């Protein structure tokens, strides 16, 4: 009997380059192998990677009916779904793109708020190496910054200054 494959909780790491010169189908397409969904919950001071979010099946989203109107979930707990893209330069991998999407979840009524078009658009922007976290509160930015630093100090160090600056808060 084979053992079930152990689930990885780390970041997706860059694999082979699909555009390595073959010139065939898919050239110029963005690969989802380089992106990881990171959840930030400021009220619980928790940050974690959940690959299930790639298909809206994260632990935060399971069992929740999402509504497009934030007012319909007035007591929802705030989560930030942050799409973090890792790229590689000569010195090694670095955090290249980062975009944040708001999500609220009320487990008691099994309802939540998120904008699916926003989540898709922000994922695309992260893949295109954009940095868009200005909507996040300072506490959430600080939690994310510390998580990214502690996850891999070298990747953090190699990241561009604009990404690091986007996570700076007045508390730093």
C-alpha positions, 0 to 999 in steps of 0.5 A: 500500500502506498503512503498518501503524499504529504501536503506541502505548506510552503511557497511554490518554487519556480520550476522549469521555464516553459518558454525556454526556446521551443517556440511552441504552444504556451510561449509568453503564458504566465505560469501559476507555478510561481505564485502562492496564496498567503492569508493574513488574519490581523485579528488572530495575528496569523499568517499562512500559505494555503494552496487551496486558495488557487481554486477557492478551496482554502481552509478559510473559504470551505463551507462559506457562501460568498456574497458580492456585497460586503454589507451582507456580512457585517460581522465578518472576520477580516482576512487578506488573501495576498498573492505572492509571486516568486521569481529568480534572478542571478543571485537567487529567488526573490519575492517579485510580485505581491497583491492583496485582496480583502475577504471577510468570513462569518463562520456563524452564518456561513457567509462571507464577502469577496470579489471574485473578479478582484481576486482574479485580477490581483492574481494576474497583477502579482504574476506580472510583478506588480506590488499592490498592498496599499489597502492593507492595514498597518498591522496586516502589513507588519504581519506579512512582512515578518512572515515573508522575512522569517519564511526565507531571509535570503529570498526577502533580502534579494527582493526589490526595495519597492516591495519592502517599502510597500510593507513598511508601516509607521510602527517600524 
